[in-house]
Amino acid sequence: MKKQLGTLLTLISLMAVLISACGGAGNNTNNKVGNNENASSFTNTQDKALDPYKLVMYYPSTTPADLNLVQEEMNKYLTEKINATIELKPIDWGAWNDKANLMFASNEKFDLIFTASYLSYNSNAIKGQYIQMDDLLAKYGQGITETLGSDWIKGSQIDGRSFAVPTLKEFAGSAGMLFRKDLIEKYKIDLDSINNLDDLTPVFQQIKENEPGVTPLLAAGSFNLTGMIGGYTLDNLGDSYGVLDPENKDMKVVNLLETDKIKSTIDLMRKWNLAGYVNKDAPTIKDDQLYNLMKAGKGFAFAAATKPGKDAEMSSTLGVELVQKDFTKPQTTTGEATGAMMAISRTSANPERAMMFLNLLYTDKYLINLLDFGIEGKHYVKNAEGILSYPEGVTAQSSGYNPGTAWMFGNQMNTALWSNEDPQKWDKFKAFNESSVKSPALGFVWDPANVKNEVAACVNVKSQFGAPLFTGSIDPEEFLPEYIQKLKEAGLDKVIAEKQKQLDEWVAANK
């Protein structure tokens, strides 16, 4: 947890250079799917031929109908490249935490796993669930380090050691909403005139009155406006049990639920819920169920973590044309720097081959586009400029492979653009990153080991109160004080004190 502030501030500048170098990728024929001039292969660089090996990779996602077809194509290619095959094991987001914890507890044999700050990266690394990969990066991950640069690698480290490699993507995040474009146009709604969340109240009322069967605002227990606002206006410092307001320079860790930003959003969600703007099953449905409602035309809007082109990205995923509105400024925290990564499991029988595969995800355009978008001619077609669209008769909804996971893996700058995406997407990513508010705790890594029992107890309390309160399903005047009291009884004050102690030590070490 030492000496990372200067590193991460340098990282921001480096990210701008990296994205600038990749700017306008949509107009560059060298970014076409299948262009592999930079692809790395280890078959001719080893002292002896590689034995066959089957990789197993877990990541949160729906399971596309054509997953096995794409996997077969990947295996043909990987056999040639590193004499390996791979079994892709997507797990629904709603079941991810339980499944991952069971895998770790049972010592399940697998090789690769998606991880992030919001998926217990720090604690799992500290527990030894992921192998330390510095030596592997040096020997088999040269393409990764060359693509990311040493500072980007350091930004994801814990105590100067690498336990995962970050995806090359945006380096900031903001909170906003995505709206159905057809209804925005039908009712001539001017999103530019909407300056804050309260301005949406008459918009939602209009949808409720005139669009029977359409819920104005869809929400889910783990995917809702309150959580988005908290995540992108406050620094969660590794988890939400003690947060920092980047606008305050006093470096004081406070209770999330006692911040004005969260309390006002909870109150607004309650107001909207009582008015009938929010789906009644919001506390219990999962993210994929929310998306299915949007696909079926049963929702008008939903909250989202936004970035340049998020509306086009989700339009392709859902098969519904969307437009976006951002409600917070871009923010950069340690959580954003570790927002999408891949780790190698401690139970992997061949970490070397796992690193070879990861290296290809950063250097091989054919492989990353195959994993992200499927098989050319079946799941997409491309024009002379390398821009993708669906084949005739195929839509986002009917496609057998449309997982929406491009942001999760490897070098996103090597992925092809779709016809509905802005050709200047990567330039806008650069501007987005440069304009972000940098948390004063950027580089701080929270270690909950000393209060792990209290954190676990707080998690249990959150499971009872969090989703109903954040979606406006229960009265905050009655239940918010009870929620706060239950958290205190679970040990929240001790957690906050420990986090404050570690943050103070980090500040002192980085003066």
N, C-alpha and C positions, 0 to 999 in steps of 0.2 A: 504493500500500500504506500510505498515511499517514492518520492521524487518523480511523480507522474504529471504534475501540472505543466511544467515547461514542455515536457514531451507532447502532451495532448494539444497545447496551444500551437506548437510547431506542426502537429498533425493536421490542424485545421487548414493551415496554409498549404501543406502538402496535398490535402484532399482537393483543394481548389485547383492546384496544378494538374493533378491526375485527371480530374473531370474536364479541365480546359483542354488537355491533350486529347481527350476522347470526344470533345464537343462536336455536335452536328453529325453524330454517328449515323443517323438515319439517312444522310445524303452521301455517305461514303460507301462505295461498293466494296471496300475491304472489310466492311462489317457484315457482309452477306453471311447467311447461314451456310455452314459447310466450308468456309474459308479457314484453313488450318495451318497457315504458314508459320504461326507461332506455337503450334501444338508441341508439347513435350512428350517424348516416348523414352521409356527406360529399357526397351528390349535390347538395344544395342550398346547400352552403357554399363551393363553389369558384367561381372567377371564370369558368371555362368548364367544359363538360361533360367528364367523364373519358373518355379513350379506353379501349376494352376491353383487359383485360390478364389473362393466365393466370399465376396463382401456382403455384409448385411447393414443396411442403413435405415435408421428411424428418423422420422420428421413429422411434424404436425400438419395434416392436410386431409381433405376428403380423399376417397379412393376412386380415381377415374375408371370408367368402364374399360378403357384400353390400356390400363397400366401395364399389363403383361406384354402387350405388343411393343410398347415403348421399351420396356425392360429387355425384351429379346433383342431389339435393335442396339441398345446400349451394350449388351453382352457381346454381340458380334464385334463391335468396335473396340470394347475394352480388352477382349481376348487378343486382338492384334496389337494393342498398345502396351498393355501391362500384364497380359496373360491372366486376366481376372474376369470374373462375372460378378454381378451385383443383384441382390434381392432388395427391392424397394419396399419399405414397410411404413406407409403413411398411417397415422393415427389421428382420429378426429380431435380437433382442438379441445373440445369439451371434456374429452377423456384423457388428455395428454398427461396431466400431472399425476393422476392415479396410476396410469400405465407405466410412466417413467419411473416412479417411485418403486413400483413392484419389480420392474426390470432390475433396478439397482439392488434392491433387497434380496432378490433371488439369484443374484450373480449370473443373470442371463448372458449367454455368449452372443455378442454382436460387435460390430466394428465402428460404426459412425453414428453420430446423433446430433441433431440440431439443438442448439442451445442459445440462450440470450439472457440478458440481465433480468428480464421479467419471468424467466423460466428457471430461476435458482442457479444460474451459472456460477456465481461466486461460491455458494455453499457446496454445490456438487464438486467443484474443483478442489475446494479445501478438504472435502471428505475423501478425495482420492478417486472419485468416480471416473474422471478423465485423466488420461496419461499426460505427463509433461512432454511437450513435443518439440522443444527447442532443437535437440540434436536431429530429430527427424526433418524439421524444416530446413536445417542446414544441408542435409544430405539429399533429401528427396523432394523438398518443397521450394527449390530455387525460383521456380516460376511464381510462386505465391509471394515470396519476399520481394522479388523484382517488381511485381505488379503493385503491391501495397506500399512498399518502402518500409524501412525499419521503424519509423515513428508510428505508422499505422499499426504495425504489429505490437509495438510497445503499449499502445493505447488500450489494447485488450488484455494485457498481461496482469497477473496478480503477483505482487512482490517480485517483479522483474522476470517472471516465468510465464511461458505460453502454455495454456491449456486448451485453447481453441483458436481457430483462425477466423477473422471477421470477413463478412461479405463486403465487397466494394460496392457501395451504394450511397445514398444520401447520408449526411452526417448530422442531420438535425430533424426535428419533428414539430408538427403543429396539430392543433385540434380543429376539426371542422365538421361539415356535414356534406353528404352527397344526396342530391335530389333528382327525381325523375325529370328528364328534360322535356318530355312530352307535356307533362302537367305544368311545368314552369312556363312553357310557351303558350299552352292553352289558356292560362289565367293571366298571362302577361305580367308575371312576377319579376320585378327588377331586383336581382340579387345584389347589385351594387348599392341599392338604397337601404339594404339591411345592414345596420352597423353593429348590432349586438344581438344576443340571443333573444331578448325580450321582443325584438322586432318581428320574430317569427310567429308570435301568438296569433295575429290576424291571418297570417298565411295558413297556419294549421287549421284555423277555424274555417277558412274558405274551403279547404280540401275536405274537411269533415262534412260540411253542409252540402257539397256538390258532387262528391265522389263516394257513393255508397260502396262499401266493401273494401275501401282503401284506408289503411291506418296512416294518419299523418306522420307519425314518428315511430319507427320500429326500434326496439331496444332489446337487449339480451342481458342476462345476469352478469356476464363477464365482458360485455361489449356495449357500453352505454355512454351517454354524454357526460355524466358526472365523472366517470373514470377517465375519459379523454381530457376533460378540462384539468383534472388533477394531475394527470400524467404529463401535460404539456404546458402548464403554467407554474408547476412546482417541480423541484428536483426530489424524486422519491428516494434518493440515496440508497439504491439497491432494492428496497422494498418500500411499501407505503407506511410502515410502522415507524414514523418519525421522518418528517420531510423538511426541506429547506425552500424558502421563497427566494428565487434568484434576484428579485428586485430589492431584497434586503441584504445589506452587506455585513450584518452583524453575525452571520454564520450561526444563527441559533436554530437548533432542531426543534420542531414543534409537532403537535398532533395534527395530522391531516384533517380530521373532522372538526377541528377548532379554527381552521382558516376561513376567512371570509369568502374566498373563491369557491371552496367546496360547499359551505353552508348555503350560499346564494344559489348555487346550481342545484342542490338538493331541493331547495324550496321551489325553484322554477319547475323542476321535474314533477314535483307533487302537484303544482298548479295545473300543469299540462295533463297529468294523469287523471286528475279529477274532472277535467274538461273533456276527457275521452279522446285525447290525441295520441295516447301511448297504448300499445297492445297490452292487454290484461295479463298475458302469460309471460311478460318480460322477465320476471325474476327467475323463471325456470327454463326458458328455451336457451339453446346453444347458438353459437355464431352461425353454424351452417344452416340451422333452421331459419334464422333471420334472413340469410341470403336466399333461401328457397322461397320465402314469402315475397322478397323483392322480385325474384325471377317470375313468380306467378302473378305479378301485378297487384299484390295486396298491400304494398307499402309505398309511401311517397318519399320518405327521407330516412336516413340513419346517420348516426355519428360515426366519424372515422378519424384515424390518424392521417393527416393530409401531407402532401408534398406536391411538387410540380407534376402534373399529369396523372394524379391519383384518379380523377374522374374517368379518363380514358382507359386506364389500367383496369378499373373495376367494371367499366362498361363491357370490356372484352371478356372479363371473367363471368359476369352475370348475364350477358346477352341483353342488357337493358341500358339504353343510352342515359347517361348520368351527367350532371354538372356539379361542381363543387363550390363551396364557400368556406373560406378559412376564418376562424374566429379567434385565433391566438397567433402571436408572432412565432416564427421558428425559434426553437430552443435547442441548445446543445448541452447534453449532460453526459456523464459517464455511461448512463444507461443507453443513450443513443449510440455511443461509440461501440457498445457491445450489444446492439439491438438485433443482430442476426449473425450467428457464427456456427461453425461445425467443429465438433470435438471428436476425439478418438477414444473409444471406451477402454477402460482398464482391462476388460475381459477379451479384447481383440486378440486373436491368435496370430495376427500378422499386421502390426501397426505400420510396418514399412509400406505394405501394399495399400493400406488405407491412405497414407500420405501421398502416395503416387496418384491415387484417384483424385484426392483433393487438389493436387497440383494441376491436374488436367482441367478441373473446373474453372481455374483461373487463366488457363493458357489456350485451351482448345475450344474454338468457337462452335464447331460442329457438336461436340458433346454437351456443352452447356445449353445450346438451343434445343437439342434433342430432349434433354431432361426437363427443360422449362416449357417447351411448346409442342413436343411430340414429333410425329413423322411427317416430313414434307410430302405433299400430295394427298395425304389422308386427313391430317389435322390442320394443315395450313398450306397455302401456296405463297410464293414470293414473286415480286415483279423484278424487272431488270436492275432496280436500285437496291434490291434486297429487302424491300418492305413487305411485311406479311399481311395476309388477310385470310379469311376462311374460304375453303373450296366452295364451289357452287353447290347449293343445297345444304350446306353445313352452317350452323349457327353456333354461337357460344354455348347455348343451352343444349344443342343436340350433339355437339362434338364429343367424341369418346375420350378426349384428353384435353382438359382445360383446368388444371389444378390451381392456377393463380399463385404459383410459388416462385416466380422469377426473382423476387426480392430476397429470397432466402439463401441462395447458393452462389458461391464463386464470384466471378467478375461480372457484375451486371452490365458493365459497359461493353461487354462482348455479346450481349443479347440483341437480337434484331428488334427494330421498332415495328409496331403494327400500323396499319393504314390510318387508324383513328388517333394516333399519337402525334404529338408535336415534333416536327423534325429537329427543333432546337431543344429537345428535352434535356440533354446533358448540359447544355449551356445554362438552362434554367436551374438545374440542380446546383451548379456552381454558385449562381447568384443566391439561391436559397440558403446554401451553407454559409456563404459570406455574410448574409444579413441576420443570421441567427443570434439570439441572446445567449451568451456563454455563461453557464452556471459558475459561480465562484468556487464551487466544489468539483469542478471538472477535473477528473483524475482520481478522485477519492473512491476507494473501494471498501465497502462495508463488509466486515467479518462478523456474522452473528453467533459465532461458536460459543461465546461466553454467556449468551442469553437464549440459547437454542430452545430450551423448554418454554420460556416465556413467549418466544416468537411462535412456536407451535400452538400454544394456548390462544394467542391472538388470532391466528389463522382460523381456529375453530370458531371463535366468536364472530369473525368476519363472515364465515360461511352461513351464519344464522341471520345476520342483520344487513350485510353489505349490499347484496343484490336487491332486496326489497326497498331499501332506502334510496339507493342510487338510481333506481328506475321510477321512483315516485309512487311505489305501490303501497307504502304505509306512511302514516303521518309522522313527519320529522319532529313535530313539537312533542309528541309522546315518546317516540322510539329513538331519536338521536341522543338524548341524554342517557337513556338506558344503554344504548350501544357504547357510548363513551365510558360509562361506569363499568360495564362488563369488560371492556378492554383494560381498564385500569386494574380491575380485579385479576385479570389474566397476566398482568405484569408489564403493561405498555410503558409505564413511567420508567421502569428499570431498563427496558429496551431503548427508550429515547435517551436516557442518561448514558448508557453504554455507547450509543451511536454518537452522541455529543462528545464523549471522551475521545473516541477514535478520530472524529473530525478535527477536534482541537489539536491532537497530536499530529495529524496530517498537515494542518495549517502551519504549525510550528516547524515541521520538517521541510516545508516548501516555501519558507519566507525568502 
